[in-house]
Amino acid sequence: MTTHLAAPLSIVVPMFNEQENVSPLVERVHEALVDYTGAWELLLVDDGSSDATVARVREAREAFGSHVRPIPLTRNFGQTAAMQAGIDLARGEVIVTMDGDLQNDPIDIPRMVDRLLREDLDLVAGWRRDRKDNLWGRKVPSWLANRLIRRLTGVNLHDYGCSLKVFRADVIKGVRLYGEMHRFIPAWLATQTAPSRIAEEAVTHHPRTAGTSKYGLSRTFRVIIDLISVYFFMRFSARPAHFFGLLGSGFGLLGGLGMFYLLVEKMLGHDIGDRPLLLVSILFILIGVQMLTTGVLSEMLSRTYYESRDVRTYHLPARFDLAGENDAFHMPRAGSRSDAGGVASAEEDQA
């Protein structure tokens, strides 16, 4: 890697009950970055482990130096919160996230960082092309989830679930992660930067050799709920009335058509008092009214949020005006009509 591309680097690793993996992980990171010419730090975030993970992290700090930073959370908050804690405390211009189970290989980090800086990207996401996981328990659900996320978010990545990602710090620090949202970081990032500044890189993936997996099919439902939230915030965060208004209009239209049909039936002399369609139509109309009302209230809350906190509905690059190229006005040339008018006005004042 060339010297001018070696930006200060922070590597964030959330860990939960990974005592057997701490020492091998720290060693591999040092081996991978032995030729890295920039400053770097390793943040090991302990997510309330019940084993000796914290003790192993502190031993690694003693053995390797103060650039190995233990970050012990008070209890188990989940991988997303642990990752957010590491990102908040990271000091590098480039931030790398990866799992602590040794399935991600640190050897890929320099190559991904080099691509991020060389191609002026905001995110390089890992792609576990040759994934070493169980077929039906992990690979198939992941494949289906990735296809669904790509279709709903419009960010075309093959592997949203790979934790090995490289970010520009000024971009990722503008994204707040909640729930299980670490899977959707590329989608959240797309709300602040162009999808063209997001790329993916094939990375090495190893089978787990120590510890136990924290993932399972039980997370599928949480992922679906979070995906709905991501879709809403990506499309309608600044205009929620459009989202609820569309739903309300649809229900209201169906209810109105049902009532119109029953009106025709009534005019033809048929009894409609015991028709299930009557109750369904009334229900749809009430749902439509409630949705429209919710849209108005959501719009008011959205405006209050943006105006009270001075939050903008757009994002400028963090380096936008550092060079001062946006602070000049166009000045009129000497002898122009505006100058002549100014001179004439001055002479009139003196007279």
Salt bridges, closest charged atoms under 4 A:
GLU18 OE2 - ARG208 NH2 3.07
GLU18 OE2 - LYS214 NZ 3.06
GLU41 OE1 - ARG69 NH1 2.97
GLU41 OE1 - ARG91 NH2 2.69
GLU59 OE2 - ARG56 NH1 3.70
ASP88 OD1 - ARG176 NH1 3.00
ASP101 OD2 - ARG208 NH2 3.51
ASP105 OD2 - HIS206 NE2 2.69
ASP108 OD1 - ARG111 NH2 2.38
ASP114 OD2 - ARG118 NE 3.02
GLU119 OE2 - ARG115 NE 3.31
GLU119 OE2 - ARG118 NH1 3.80
ASP120 OD1 - ARG168 NH2 3.08
ASP120 OD1 - ARG197 NH2 3.41
ASP122 OD1 - ARG168 NE 3.77
ASP122 OD2 - ARG197 NE 2.69
ASP130 OD2 - LYS132 NZ 2.97
ASP133 OD2 - ARG131 NE 2.73
ASP133 OD2 - ARG138 NH2 3.93
ASP159 OD2 - ARG128 NE 2.66
ASP170 OD2 - ARG319 NH1 2.92
GLU180 OE1 - ARG183 NH1 3.16
GLU180 OE1 - ARG219 NH1 3.54
GLU180 OE2 - ARG222 NH1 3.40
GLU200 OE2 - HIS158 ND1 2.47
GLU201 OE2 - ARG111 NH1 2.76
GLU201 OE1 - ARG115 NH1 2.65
GLU265 OE1 - HIS270 ND1 3.18
GLU265 OE1 - ARG275 NH1 3.61
GLU299 OE2 - ARG303 NH2 3.58
